[in-house]
Amino acid sequence: MDFSCSWPYDWMQGDLFFQDCPFCDESSVLVVTEAEKMKLAREGFKTHVVMPCCHEKLTILQIDDDYVWADRPLRK
Ligand SMILES: [Zn+2]
């Protein structure tokens, strides 16, 4: 997959935590997720989350230990 489509994240009590939003540059963004959706994402199933800061829809193709992988470039 294209590295430009990746974005670093951390887990915070089962939710996705981003140091910065890839869309609006808001800092410290916590995206509340469903555990089952995240489990499937880690297995490579496509899922969607909505950023709470700018309501931008992020399509996640996969989640690994360090990055979420989106269907479009997130890095400028
Ligand atoms: Zn945002």
N, CA, C, O and the ligand as a Tripos MOL2 file, in Angstrom:
@<TRIPOS>MOLECULE
protein
  305   303    77     0     0
PROTEIN
NO_CHARGES

@<TRIPOS>ATOM
      1 N           0.8400   -1.2010    0.0000 N.3       1 MET1
      2 CA          0.0000    0.0000    0.0000 C.3       1 MET1
      3 C           0.8740    1.2500    0.0000 C.2       1 MET1
      4 O           2.0310    1.2240    0.4200 O.2       1 MET1
      5 N           0.3030    2.3170   -0.4710 N.am      2 ASP2
      6 CA          1.0310    3.5860   -0.6040 C.3       2 ASP2
      7 C           1.1850    4.2430    0.7730 C.2       2 ASP2
      8 O           0.2070    4.4650    1.4860 O.2       2 ASP2
      9 N           2.4410    4.5470    1.1260 N.am      3 PHE3
     10 CA          2.6920    5.1180    2.4550 C.3       3 PHE3
     11 C           2.0000    6.4660    2.6440 C.2       3 PHE3
     12 O           1.6990    6.8500    3.7740 O.2       3 PHE3
     13 N           1.7470    7.1840    1.5580 N.am      4 SER4
     14 CA          1.0650    8.4770    1.6840 C.3       4 SER4
     15 C          -0.3640    8.3180    2.1960 C.2       4 SER4
     16 O          -0.9760    9.2840    2.6520 O.2       4 SER4
     17 N          -0.8890    7.1020    2.1210 N.am      5 CYS5
     18 CA         -2.2480    6.8400    2.6100 C.3       5 CYS5
     19 C          -2.2680    6.4250    4.0760 C.2       5 CYS5
     20 O          -3.3290    6.1130    4.6170 O.2       5 CYS5
     21 N          -1.1230    6.4200    4.7130 N.am      6 SER6
     22 CA         -1.0650    5.9910    6.1090 C.3       6 SER6
     23 C          -1.0660    7.1950    7.0420 C.2       6 SER6
     24 O          -0.6730    8.2990    6.6660 O.2       6 SER6
     25 N          -1.5150    6.9510    8.2550 N.am      7 TRP7
     26 CA         -1.5280    8.0160    9.2570 C.3       7 TRP7
     27 C          -1.2870    7.3890   10.6360 C.2       7 TRP7
     28 O          -1.9500    6.4180   11.0020 O.2       7 TRP7
     29 N          -0.3420    7.9430   11.3970 N.am      8 PRO8
     30 CA         -0.0470    7.3310   12.7000 C.3       8 PRO8
     31 C          -1.1600    7.5560   13.7190 C.2       8 PRO8
     32 O          -1.8330    8.5860   13.7090 O.2       8 PRO8
     33 N          -1.3330    6.5910   14.5800 N.am      9 TYR9
     34 CA         -2.3820    6.6900   15.5940 C.3       9 TYR9
     35 C          -1.9030    5.9810   16.8570 C.2       9 TYR9
     36 O          -0.8960    5.2730   16.8460 O.2       9 TYR9
     37 N          -2.6270    6.1810   17.9220 N.am     10 ASP10
     38 CA         -2.4470    5.4020   19.1500 C.3      10 ASP10
     39 C          -3.8080    4.8890   19.5910 C.2      10 ASP10
     40 O          -4.8450    5.4610   19.2570 O.2      10 ASP10
     41 N          -3.7820    3.8050   20.3420 N.am     11 TRP11
     42 CA         -5.0180    3.3620   20.9960 C.3      11 TRP11
     43 C          -5.1680    4.1150   22.2960 C.2      11 TRP11
     44 O          -4.2070    4.2750   23.0480 O.2      11 TRP11
     45 N          -6.3680    4.5750   22.5550 N.am     12 MET12
     46 CA         -6.6380    5.1720   23.8470 C.3      12 MET12
     47 C          -7.9190    4.5490   24.3810 C.2      12 MET12
     48 O          -9.0240    4.9420   24.0070 O.2      12 MET12
     49 N          -7.7500    3.5810   25.2520 N.am     13 GLN13
     50 CA         -8.8720    2.8410   25.8390 C.3      13 GLN13
     51 C          -9.8340    2.3370   24.7610 C.2      13 GLN13
     52 O         -11.0520    2.4710   24.8740 O.2      13 GLN13
     53 N          -9.2500    1.7570   23.7200 N.am     14 GLY14
     54 CA        -10.0580    1.1300   22.6840 C.3      14 GLY14
     55 C         -10.5070    2.0680   21.5840 C.2      14 GLY14
     56 O         -11.0980    1.6300   20.5970 O.2      14 GLY14
     57 N         -10.2330    3.3510   21.7400 N.am     15 ASP15
     58 CA        -10.5770    4.3020   20.6930 C.3      15 ASP15
     59 C          -9.3210    4.7390   19.9540 C.2      15 ASP15
     60 O          -8.2050    4.5460   20.4370 O.2      15 ASP15
     61 N          -9.5100    5.3260   18.7860 N.am     16 LEU16
     62 CA         -8.3860    5.7920   17.9820 C.3      16 LEU16
     63 C          -7.9990    7.2010   18.3940 C.2      16 LEU16
     64 O          -8.8420    8.0950   18.4710 O.2      16 LEU16
     65 N          -6.7140    7.3850   18.6570 N.am     17 PHE17
     66 CA         -6.2350    8.7140   19.0160 C.3      17 PHE17
     67 C          -5.2260    9.1790   17.9650 C.2      17 PHE17
     68 O          -4.2540    8.4820   17.6720 O.2      17 PHE17
     69 N          -5.4670   10.3520   17.4100 N.am     18 PHE18
     70 CA         -4.5500   10.9410   16.4220 C.3      18 PHE18
     71 C          -3.8900   12.1830   17.0100 C.2      18 PHE18
     72 O          -4.5570   13.0430   17.5850 O.2      18 PHE18
     73 N          -2.5840   12.2610   16.8570 N.am     19 GLN19
     74 CA         -1.8780   13.4800   17.2960 C.3      19 GLN19
     75 C          -2.3880   14.6970   16.5260 C.2      19 GLN19
     76 O          -2.5220   15.7890   17.0790 O.2      19 GLN19
     77 N          -2.6700   14.4870   15.2410 N.am     20 ASP20
     78 CA         -3.2040   15.5510   14.3960 C.3      20 ASP20
     79 C          -4.2440   14.9580   13.4550 C.2      20 ASP20
     80 O          -4.1250   13.8100   13.0260 O.2      20 ASP20
     81 N          -5.2540   15.7420   13.1420 N.am     21 CYS21
     82 CA         -6.2160   15.3220   12.1270 C.3      21 CYS21
     83 C          -5.5920   15.5120   10.7490 C.2      21 CYS21
     84 O          -5.0450   16.5790   10.4710 O.2      21 CYS21
     85 N          -5.6610   14.5000    9.8750 N.am     22 PRO22
     86 CA         -5.0730   14.6600    8.5400 C.3      22 PRO22
     87 C          -5.8390   15.6420    7.6580 C.2      22 PRO22
     88 O          -5.3280   16.0730    6.6250 O.2      22 PRO22
     89 N          -7.0460   15.9940    8.0510 N.am     23 PHE23
     90 CA         -7.8790   16.8410    7.1930 C.3      23 PHE23
     91 C          -7.8930   18.3050    7.6270 C.2      23 PHE23
     92 O          -7.8110   19.2020    6.7870 O.2      23 PHE23
     93 N          -7.9960   18.5500    8.9300 N.am     24 CYS24
     94 CA         -8.1370   19.9470    9.3700 C.3      24 CYS24
     95 C          -7.0130   20.3850   10.3080 C.2      24 CYS24
     96 O          -7.0070   21.5230   10.7760 O.2      24 CYS24
     97 N          -6.0470   19.4740   10.5900 N.am     25 ASP25
     98 CA         -4.8820   19.7920   11.4190 C.3      25 ASP25
     99 C          -5.2130   20.0580   12.8930 C.2      25 ASP25
    100 O          -4.3690   20.5460   13.6440 O.2      25 ASP25
    101 N          -6.4220   19.7400   13.2940 N.am     26 GLU26
    102 CA         -6.7400   19.7890   14.7260 C.3      26 GLU26
    103 C          -5.8020   18.8330   15.4610 C.2      26 GLU26
    104 O          -5.4780   17.7630   14.9460 O.2      26 GLU26
    105 N          -5.3630   19.2160   16.6670 N.am     27 SER27
    106 CA         -4.4610   18.3430   17.4080 C.3      27 SER27
    107 C          -5.2140   17.5460   18.4670 C.2      27 SER27
    108 O          -6.2700   17.9590   18.9460 O.2      27 SER27
    109 N          -4.6490   16.4010   18.8200 N.am     28 SER28
    110 CA         -5.1940   15.5330   19.8640 C.3      28 SER28
    111 C          -6.6560   15.1780   19.6050 C.2      28 SER28
    112 O          -7.5510   15.5860   20.3450 O.2      28 SER28
    113 N          -6.8750   14.4180   18.5510 N.am     29 VAL29
    114 CA         -8.2360   14.0550   18.1580 C.3      29 VAL29
    115 C          -8.5170   12.6110   18.5840 C.2      29 VAL29
    116 O          -7.7950   11.6880   18.2070 O.2      29 VAL29
    117 N          -9.5630   12.4380   19.3650 N.am     30 LEU30
    118 CA         -9.9780   11.1070   19.7910 C.3      30 LEU30
    119 C         -11.2110   10.7050   18.9920 C.2      30 LEU30
    120 O         -12.2330   11.3910   19.0150 O.2      30 LEU30
    121 N         -11.1010    9.5830   18.2840 N.am     31 VAL31
    122 CA        -12.2070    9.0920   17.4780 C.3      31 VAL31
    123 C         -12.8020    7.8850   18.1910 C.2      31 VAL31
    124 O         -12.1660    6.8360   18.2950 O.2      31 VAL31
    125 N         -14.0190    8.0450   18.6770 N.am     32 VAL32
    126 CA        -14.6790    6.9490   19.3770 C.3      32 VAL32
    127 C         -15.0980    5.8990   18.3550 C.2      32 VAL32
    128 O         -15.7670    6.2020   17.3680 O.2      32 VAL32
    129 N         -14.6980    4.6820   18.6080 N.am     33 THR33
    130 CA        -14.9560    3.6180   17.6420 C.3      33 THR33
    131 C         -15.6520    2.4420   18.3160 C.2      33 THR33
    132 O         -15.7170    2.3480   19.5410 O.2      33 THR33
    133 N         -16.1680    1.5570   17.4830 N.am     34 GLU34
    134 CA        -16.7530    0.3270   18.0050 C.3      34 GLU34
    135 C         -15.6730   -0.7510   17.9830 C.2      34 GLU34
    136 O         -14.9740   -0.9290   16.9870 O.2      34 GLU34
    137 N         -15.5540   -1.4530   19.0800 N.am     35 ALA35
    138 CA        -14.4960   -2.4630   19.2150 C.3      35 ALA35
    139 C         -14.5640   -3.4840   18.0810 C.2      35 ALA35
    140 O         -13.5340   -3.8920   17.5450 O.2      35 ALA35
    141 N         -15.7660   -3.8900   17.7230 N.am     36 GLU36
    142 CA        -15.9070   -4.9140   16.6850 C.3      36 GLU36
    143 C         -15.4080   -4.3960   15.3350 C.2      36 GLU36
    144 O         -14.7570   -5.1230   14.5850 O.2      36 GLU36
    145 N         -15.7190   -3.1340   15.0370 N.am     37 LYS37
    146 CA        -15.2590   -2.5380   13.7800 C.3      37 LYS37
    147 C         -13.7340   -2.4810   13.7320 C.2      37 LYS37
    148 O         -13.1230   -2.7480   12.6970 O.2      37 LYS37
    149 N         -13.1310   -2.1300   14.8640 N.am     38 MET38
    150 CA        -11.6700   -2.0190   14.9060 C.3      38 MET38
    151 C         -11.0090   -3.3880   14.7990 C.2      38 MET38
    152 O          -9.9400   -3.5260   14.2050 O.2      38 MET38
    153 N         -11.6440   -4.3830   15.3680 N.am     39 LYS39
    154 CA        -11.1190   -5.7530   15.2640 C.3      39 LYS39
    155 C         -11.1200   -6.1790   13.7950 C.2      39 LYS39
    156 O         -10.1400   -6.7410   13.3050 O.2      39 LYS39
    157 N         -12.2180   -5.9100   13.1010 N.am     40 LEU40
    158 CA        -12.3080   -6.2740   11.6870 C.3      40 LEU40
    159 C         -11.3050   -5.4710   10.8630 C.2      40 LEU40
    160 O         -10.6990   -6.0040    9.9340 O.2      40 LEU40
    161 N         -11.1290   -4.1920   11.1980 N.am     41 ALA41
    162 CA        -10.1780   -3.3550   10.4630 C.3      41 ALA41
    163 C          -8.7650   -3.9190   10.5870 C.2      41 ALA41
    164 O          -7.9920   -3.9120    9.6290 O.2      41 ALA41
    165 N          -8.4480   -4.4010   11.7710 N.am     42 ARG42
    166 CA         -7.1230   -4.9820   11.9750 C.3      42 ARG42
    167 C          -6.9520   -6.2670   11.1790 C.2      42 ARG42
    168 O          -5.8320   -6.6840   10.8840 O.2      42 ARG42
    169 N          -8.0720   -6.8860   10.8360 N.am     43 GLU43
    170 CA         -8.0190   -8.1010   10.0080 C.3      43 GLU43
    171 C          -8.0820   -7.7660    8.5210 C.2      43 GLU43
    172 O          -8.0830   -8.6620    7.6770 O.2      43 GLU43
    173 N          -8.1350   -6.4590    8.2000 N.am     44 GLY44
    174 CA         -8.0760   -6.0440    6.8120 C.3      44 GLY44
    175 C          -9.4150   -5.7560    6.1640 C.2      44 GLY44
    176 O          -9.5070   -5.6690    4.9390 O.2      44 GLY44
    177 N         -10.4650   -5.6050    6.9780 N.am     45 PHE45
    178 CA        -11.7680   -5.2610    6.4210 C.3      45 PHE45
    179 C         -11.9420   -3.7500    6.4320 C.2      45 PHE45
    180 O         -11.5760   -3.0690    7.3900 O.2      45 PHE45
    181 N         -12.5080   -3.2450    5.3460 N.am     46 LYS46
    182 CA        -12.7090   -1.8060    5.2100 C.3      46 LYS46
    183 C         -13.7270   -1.3040    6.2200 C.2      46 LYS46
    184 O         -14.7470   -1.9500    6.4630 O.2      46 LYS46
    185 N         -13.4420   -0.1460    6.8060 N.am     47 THR47
    186 CA        -14.3990    0.4590    7.7300 C.3      47 THR47
    187 C         -14.3410    1.9760    7.5860 C.2      47 THR47
    188 O         -13.4360    2.5160    6.9500 O.2      47 THR47
    189 N         -15.3090    2.6500    8.1790 N.am     48 HIS48
    190 CA        -15.3650    4.1070    8.0870 C.3      48 HIS48
    191 C         -15.4280    4.6950    9.4830 C.2      48 HIS48
    192 O         -16.0910    4.1550   10.3690 O.2      48 HIS48
    193 N         -14.7360    5.8000    9.6680 N.am     49 VAL49
    194 CA        -14.9220    6.5860   10.8790 C.3      49 VAL49
    195 C         -15.1350    8.0300   10.4540 C.2      49 VAL49
    196 O         -14.7210    8.4360    9.3680 O.2      49 VAL49
    197 N         -15.7850    8.8000   11.3190 N.am     50 VAL50
    198 CA        -16.0070   10.2250   11.0660 C.3      50 VAL50
    199 C         -15.1880   11.0070   12.0770 C.2      50 VAL50
    200 O         -15.3030   10.7970   13.2840 O.2      50 VAL50
    201 N         -14.3670   11.9050   11.5740 N.am     51 MET51
    202 CA        -13.5370   12.7070   12.4690 C.3      51 MET51
    203 C         -14.4420   13.6430   13.2740 C.2      51 MET51
    204 O         -15.2860   14.3280   12.6950 O.2      51 MET51
    205 N         -14.2810   13.6810   14.5810 N.am     52 PRO52
    206 CA        -15.1520   14.5330   15.4060 C.3      52 PRO52
    207 C         -14.8730   16.0280   15.2240 C.2      52 PRO52
    208 O         -15.7390   16.8640   15.4860 O.2      52 PRO52
    209 N         -13.6650   16.3550   14.7760 N.am     53 CYS53
    210 CA        -13.2620   17.7630   14.6560 C.3      53 CYS53
    211 C         -13.8910   18.4280   13.4350 C.2      53 CYS53
    212 O         -14.4490   19.5210   13.5430 O.2      53 CYS53
    213 N         -13.8060   17.7760   12.2760 N.am     54 CYS54
    214 CA        -14.2420   18.4020   11.0240 C.3      54 CYS54
    215 C         -15.3110   17.5730   10.2990 C.2      54 CYS54
    216 O         -15.7600   17.9470    9.2160 O.2      54 CYS54
    217 N         -15.7110   16.4520   10.8970 N.am     55 HIS55
    218 CA        -16.7460   15.5810   10.3450 C.3      55 HIS55
    219 C         -16.3540   14.9940    8.9840 C.2      55 HIS55
    220 O         -17.2090   14.5450    8.2200 O.2      55 HIS55
    221 N         -15.0690   15.0040    8.7000 N.am     56 GLU56
    222 CA        -14.5820   14.3820    7.4730 C.3      56 GLU56
    223 C         -14.6550   12.8670    7.6360 C.2      56 GLU56
    224 O         -14.3000   12.3200    8.6800 O.2      56 GLU56
    225 N         -15.1230   12.2070    6.5840 N.am     57 LYS57
    226 CA        -15.2210   10.7440    6.6380 C.3      57 LYS57
    227 C         -13.8960   10.1270    6.2210 C.2      57 LYS57
    228 O         -13.3540   10.4400    5.1620 O.2      57 LYS57
    229 N         -13.3920    9.2550    7.0610 N.am     58 LEU58
    230 CA        -12.1450    8.5660    6.7810 C.3      58 LEU58
    231 C         -12.4610    7.1080    6.4990 C.2      58 LEU58
    232 O         -13.0020    6.4040    7.3510 O.2      58 LEU58
    233 N         -12.1230    6.6630    5.3090 N.am     59 THR59
    234 CA        -12.3020    5.2650    4.9510 C.3      59 THR59
    235 C         -11.0110    4.5270    5.2700 C.2      59 THR59
    236 O          -9.9630    4.8050    4.6890 O.2      59 THR59
    237 N         -11.0980    3.6030    6.1800 N.am     60 ILE60
    238 CA         -9.9230    2.8510    6.6290 C.3      60 ILE60
    239 C          -9.9250    1.4840    5.9550 C.2      60 ILE60
    240 O         -10.8700    0.7050    6.0840 O.2      60 ILE60
    241 N          -8.8440    1.2180    5.2350 N.am     61 LEU61
    242 CA         -8.7240   -0.0800    4.5680 C.3      61 LEU61
    243 C          -8.1310   -1.1170    5.5080 C.2      61 LEU61
    244 O          -8.4790   -2.2970    5.4600 O.2      61 LEU61
    245 N          -7.2230   -0.6510    6.3680 N.am     62 GLN62
    246 CA         -6.5830   -1.5650    7.3080 C.3      62 GLN62
    247 C          -5.9570   -0.7710    8.4430 C.2      62 GLN62
    248 O          -5.6210    0.4030    8.2910 O.2      62 GLN62
    249 N          -5.8100   -1.4260    9.5710 N.am     63 ILE63
    250 CA         -5.1120   -0.8300   10.7140 C.3      63 ILE63
    251 C          -4.0080   -1.7830   11.1260 C.2      63 ILE63
    252 O          -4.2570   -2.9650   11.3640 O.2      63 ILE63
    253 N          -2.7880   -1.2720   11.2110 N.am     64 ASP64
    254 CA         -1.7290   -2.1060   11.7810 C.3      64 ASP64
    255 C          -1.3120   -1.5240   13.1260 C.2      64 ASP64
    256 O          -2.0250   -0.6850   13.6770 O.2      64 ASP64
    257 N          -0.1910   -1.9460   13.6550 N.am     65 ASP65
    258 CA          0.1700   -1.5330   15.0120 C.3      65 ASP65
    259 C           0.4820   -0.0450   15.1150 C.2      65 ASP65
    260 O           0.3790    0.5360   16.1960 O.2      65 ASP65
    261 N           0.8590    0.5720   14.0060 N.am     66 ASP66
    262 CA          1.3000    1.9640   14.0500 C.3      66 ASP66
    263 C           0.4600    2.9160   13.2130 C.2      66 ASP66
    264 O           0.3690    4.1060   13.5150 O.2      66 ASP66
    265 N          -0.1520    2.3880   12.1610 N.am     67 TYR67
    266 CA         -0.8060    3.2630   11.1870 C.3      67 TYR67
    267 C          -2.2050    2.7860   10.8320 C.2      67 TYR67
    268 O          -2.5050    1.5920   10.8410 O.2      67 TYR67
    269 N          -3.0450    3.7590   10.5190 N.am     68 VAL68
    270 CA         -4.2640    3.4390    9.7880 C.3      68 VAL68
    271 C          -3.9570    3.6790    8.3040 C.2      68 VAL68
    272 O          -3.2240    4.6040    7.9540 O.2      68 VAL68
    273 N          -4.5160    2.8530    7.4600 N.am     69 TRP69
    274 CA         -4.2940    2.9490    6.0140 C.3      69 TRP69
    275 C          -5.6090    3.3290    5.3620 C.2      69 TRP69
    276 O          -6.5920    2.5940    5.4510 O.2      69 TRP69
    277 N          -5.6220    4.4800    4.7060 N.am     70 ALA70
    278 CA         -6.8510    5.0070    4.1240 C.3      70 ALA70
    279 C          -6.9070    4.7060    2.6250 C.2      70 ALA70
    280 O          -5.9430    4.2190    2.0340 O.2      70 ALA70
    281 N          -8.0680    5.0140    2.0270 N.am     71 ASP71
    282 CA         -8.2520    4.7600    0.5930 C.3      71 ASP71
    283 C          -7.7890    5.9470   -0.2510 C.2      71 ASP71
    284 O          -7.9430    5.9430   -1.4720 O.2      71 ASP71
    285 N          -7.2240    6.9590    0.4020 N.am     72 ARG72
    286 CA         -6.7260    8.1310   -0.3400 C.3      72 ARG72
    287 C          -5.5490    8.7140    0.4220 C.2      72 ARG72
    288 O          -5.4130    8.4720    1.6220 O.2      72 ARG72
    289 N          -4.6980    9.4750   -0.2500 N.am     73 PRO73
    290 CA         -3.5300   10.0330    0.4240 C.3      73 PRO73
    291 C          -3.9190   10.9740    1.5570 C.2      73 PRO73
    292 O          -4.7790   11.8390    1.3920 O.2      73 PRO73
    293 N          -3.2800   10.7980    2.7000 N.am     74 LEU74
    294 CA         -3.5200   11.6650    3.8460 C.3      74 LEU74
    295 C          -2.3780   12.6230    4.0690 C.2      74 LEU74
    296 O          -2.5360   13.6540    4.7220 O.2      74 LEU74
    297 N          -1.2170   12.2790    3.5210 N.am     75 ARG75
    298 CA         -0.0350   13.1180    3.7030 C.3      75 ARG75
    299 C           0.0920   14.0810    2.5500 C.2      75 ARG75
    300 O          -0.1690   13.7390    1.3960 O.2      75 ARG75
    301 N           0.5060   15.3200    2.8870 N.am     76 LYS76
    302 CA          0.6300   16.3410    1.8550 C.3      76 LYS76
    303 C           2.0320   16.2920    1.2550 C.2      76 LYS76
    304 O           2.3470   17.0770    0.3600 O.2      76 LYS76
    305 ZN        -10.4030   17.2050   11.5070 Zn       77 ZN77
@<TRIPOS>BOND
     1     1     2 1
     2     2     3 1
     3     3     4 2
     4     3     5 am
     5     5     6 1
     6     6     7 1
     7     7     8 2
     8     7     9 am
     9     9    10 1
    10    10    11 1
    11    11    12 2
    12    11    13 am
    13    13    14 1
    14    14    15 1
    15    15    16 2
    16    15    17 am
    17    17    18 1
    18    18    19 1
    19    19    20 2
    20    19    21 am
    21    21    22 1
    22    22    23 1
    23    23    24 2
    24    23    25 am
    25    25    26 1
    26    26    27 1
    27    27    28 2
    28    27    29 am
    29    29    30 1
    30    30    31 1
    31    31    32 2
    32    31    33 am
    33    33    34 1
    34    34    35 1
    35    35    36 2
    36    35    37 am
    37    37    38 1
    38    38    39 1
    39    39    40 2
    40    39    41 am
    41    41    42 1
    42    42    43 1
    43    43    44 2
    44    43    45 am
    45    45    46 1
    46    46    47 1
    47    47    48 2
    48    47    49 am
    49    49    50 1
    50    50    51 1
    51    51    52 2
    52    51    53 am
    53    53    54 1
    54    54    55 1
    55    55    56 2
    56    55    57 am
    57    57    58 1
    58    58    59 1
    59    59    60 2
    60    59    61 am
    61    61    62 1
    62    62    63 1
    63    63    64 2
    64    63    65 am
    65    65    66 1
    66    66    67 1
    67    67    68 2
    68    67    69 am
    69    69    70 1
    70    70    71 1
    71    71    72 2
    72    71    73 am
    73    73    74 1
    74    74    75 1
    75    75    76 2
    76    75    77 am
    77    77    78 1
    78    78    79 1
    79    79    80 2
    80    79    81 am
    81    81    82 1
    82    82    83 1
    83    83    84 2
    84    83    85 am
    85    85    86 1
    86    86    87 1
    87    87    88 2
    88    87    89 am
    89    89    90 1
    90    90    91 1
    91    91    92 2
    92    91    93 am
    93    93    94 1
    94    94    95 1
    95    95    96 2
    96    95    97 am
    97    97    98 1
    98    98    99 1
    99    99   100 2
   100    99   101 am
   101   101   102 1
   102   102   103 1
   103   103   104 2
   104   103   105 am
   105   105   106 1
   106   106   107 1
   107   107   108 2
   108   107   109 am
   109   109   110 1
   110   110   111 1
   111   111   112 2
   112   111   113 am
   113   113   114 1
   114   114   115 1
   115   115   116 2
   116   115   117 am
   117   117   118 1
   118   118   119 1
   119   119   120 2
   120   119   121 am
   121   121   122 1
   122   122   123 1
   123   123   124 2
   124   123   125 am
   125   125   126 1
   126   126   127 1
   127   127   128 2
   128   127   129 am
   129   129   130 1
   130   130   131 1
   131   131   132 2
   132   131   133 am
   133   133   134 1
   134   134   135 1
   135   135   136 2
   136   135   137 am
   137   137   138 1
   138   138   139 1
   139   139   140 2
   140   139   141 am
   141   141   142 1
   142   142   143 1
   143   143   144 2
   144   143   145 am
   145   145   146 1
   146   146   147 1
   147   147   148 2
   148   147   149 am
   149   149   150 1
   150   150   151 1
   151   151   152 2
   152   151   153 am
   153   153   154 1
   154   154   155 1
   155   155   156 2
   156   155   157 am
   157   157   158 1
   158   158   159 1
   159   159   160 2
   160   159   161 am
   161   161   162 1
   162   162   163 1
   163   163   164 2
   164   163   165 am
   165   165   166 1
   166   166   167 1
   167   167   168 2
   168   167   169 am
   169   169   170 1
   170   170   171 1
   171   171   172 2
   172   171   173 am
   173   173   174 1
   174   174   175 1
   175   175   176 2
   176   175   177 am
   177   177   178 1
   178   178   179 1
   179   179   180 2
   180   179   181 am
   181   181   182 1
   182   182   183 1
   183   183   184 2
   184   183   185 am
   185   185   186 1
   186   186   187 1
   187   187   188 2
   188   187   189 am
   189   189   190 1
   190   190   191 1
   191   191   192 2
   192   191   193 am
   193   193   194 1
   194   194   195 1
   195   195   196 2
   196   195   197 am
   197   197   198 1
   198   198   199 1
   199   199   200 2
   200   199   201 am
   201   201   202 1
   202   202   203 1
   203   203   204 2
   204   203   205 am
   205   205   206 1
   206   206   207 1
   207   207   208 2
   208   207   209 am
   209   209   210 1
   210   210   211 1
   211   211   212 2
   212   211   213 am
   213   213   214 1
   214   214   215 1
   215   215   216 2
   216   215   217 am
   217   217   218 1
   218   218   219 1
   219   219   220 2
   220   219   221 am
   221   221   222 1
   222   222   223 1
   223   223   224 2
   224   223   225 am
   225   225   226 1
   226   226   227 1
   227   227   228 2
   228   227   229 am
   229   229   230 1
   230   230   231 1
   231   231   232 2
   232   231   233 am
   233   233   234 1
   234   234   235 1
   235   235   236 2
   236   235   237 am
   237   237   238 1
   238   238   239 1
   239   239   240 2
   240   239   241 am
   241   241   242 1
   242   242   243 1
   243   243   244 2
   244   243   245 am
   245   245   246 1
   246   246   247 1
   247   247   248 2
   248   247   249 am
   249   249   250 1
   250   250   251 1
   251   251   252 2
   252   251   253 am
   253   253   254 1
   254   254   255 1
   255   255   256 2
   256   255   257 am
   257   257   258 1
   258   258   259 1
   259   259   260 2
   260   259   261 am
   261   261   262 1
   262   262   263 1
   263   263   264 2
   264   263   265 am
   265   265   266 1
   266   266   267 1
   267   267   268 2
   268   267   269 am
   269   269   270 1
   270   270   271 1
   271   271   272 2
   272   271   273 am
   273   273   274 1
   274   274   275 1
   275   275   276 2
   276   275   277 am
   277   277   278 1
   278   278   279 1
   279   279   280 2
   280   279   281 am
   281   281   282 1
   282   282   283 1
   283   283   284 2
   284   283   285 am
   285   285   286 1
   286   286   287 1
   287   287   288 2
   288   287   289 am
   289   289   290 1
   290   290   291 1
   291   291   292 2
   292   291   293 am
   293   293   294 1
   294   294   295 1
   295   295   296 2
   296   295   297 am
   297   297   298 1
   298   298   299 1
   299   299   300 2
   300   299   301 am
   301   301   302 1
   302   302   303 1
   303   303   304 2
@<TRIPOS>SUBSTRUCTURE
     1 MET1         2 RESIDUE 1 A MET
     2 ASP2         6 RESIDUE 1 A ASP
     3 PHE3        10 RESIDUE 1 A PHE
     4 SER4        14 RESIDUE 1 A SER
     5 CYS5        18 RESIDUE 1 A CYS
     6 SER6        22 RESIDUE 1 A SER
     7 TRP7        26 RESIDUE 1 A TRP
     8 PRO8        30 RESIDUE 1 A PRO
     9 TYR9        34 RESIDUE 1 A TYR
    10 ASP10       38 RESIDUE 1 A ASP
    11 TRP11       42 RESIDUE 1 A TRP
    12 MET12       46 RESIDUE 1 A MET
    13 GLN13       50 RESIDUE 1 A GLN
    14 GLY14       54 RESIDUE 1 A GLY
    15 ASP15       58 RESIDUE 1 A ASP
    16 LEU16       62 RESIDUE 1 A LEU
    17 PHE17       66 RESIDUE 1 A PHE
    18 PHE18       70 RESIDUE 1 A PHE
    19 GLN19       74 RESIDUE 1 A GLN
    20 ASP20       78 RESIDUE 1 A ASP
    21 CYS21       82 RESIDUE 1 A CYS
    22 PRO22       86 RESIDUE 1 A PRO
    23 PHE23       90 RESIDUE 1 A PHE
    24 CYS24       94 RESIDUE 1 A CYS
    25 ASP25       98 RESIDUE 1 A ASP
    26 GLU26      102 RESIDUE 1 A GLU
    27 SER27      106 RESIDUE 1 A SER
    28 SER28      110 RESIDUE 1 A SER
    29 VAL29      114 RESIDUE 1 A VAL
    30 LEU30      118 RESIDUE 1 A LEU
    31 VAL31      122 RESIDUE 1 A VAL
    32 VAL32      126 RESIDUE 1 A VAL
    33 THR33      130 RESIDUE 1 A THR
    34 GLU34      134 RESIDUE 1 A GLU
    35 ALA35      138 RESIDUE 1 A ALA
    36 GLU36      142 RESIDUE 1 A GLU
    37 LYS37      146 RESIDUE 1 A LYS
    38 MET38      150 RESIDUE 1 A MET
    39 LYS39      154 RESIDUE 1 A LYS
    40 LEU40      158 RESIDUE 1 A LEU
    41 ALA41      162 RESIDUE 1 A ALA
    42 ARG42      166 RESIDUE 1 A ARG
    43 GLU43      170 RESIDUE 1 A GLU
    44 GLY44      174 RESIDUE 1 A GLY
    45 PHE45      178 RESIDUE 1 A PHE
    46 LYS46      182 RESIDUE 1 A LYS
    47 THR47      186 RESIDUE 1 A THR
    48 HIS48      190 RESIDUE 1 A HIS
    49 VAL49      194 RESIDUE 1 A VAL
    50 VAL50      198 RESIDUE 1 A VAL
    51 MET51      202 RESIDUE 1 A MET
    52 PRO52      206 RESIDUE 1 A PRO
    53 CYS53      210 RESIDUE 1 A CYS
    54 CYS54      214 RESIDUE 1 A CYS
    55 HIS55      218 RESIDUE 1 A HIS
    56 GLU56      222 RESIDUE 1 A GLU
    57 LYS57      226 RESIDUE 1 A LYS
    58 LEU58      230 RESIDUE 1 A LEU
    59 THR59      234 RESIDUE 1 A THR
    60 ILE60      238 RESIDUE 1 A ILE
    61 LEU61      242 RESIDUE 1 A LEU
    62 GLN62      246 RESIDUE 1 A GLN
    63 ILE63      250 RESIDUE 1 A ILE
    64 ASP64      254 RESIDUE 1 A ASP
    65 ASP65      258 RESIDUE 1 A ASP
    66 ASP66      262 RESIDUE 1 A ASP
    67 TYR67      266 RESIDUE 1 A TYR
    68 VAL68      270 RESIDUE 1 A VAL
    69 TRP69      274 RESIDUE 1 A TRP
    70 ALA70      278 RESIDUE 1 A ALA
    71 ASP71      282 RESIDUE 1 A ASP
    72 ARG72      286 RESIDUE 1 A ARG
    73 PRO73      290 RESIDUE 1 A PRO
    74 LEU74      294 RESIDUE 1 A LEU
    75 ARG75      298 RESIDUE 1 A ARG
    76 LYS76      302 RESIDUE 1 A LYS
    77 ZN77       305 GROUP 0 **** ****
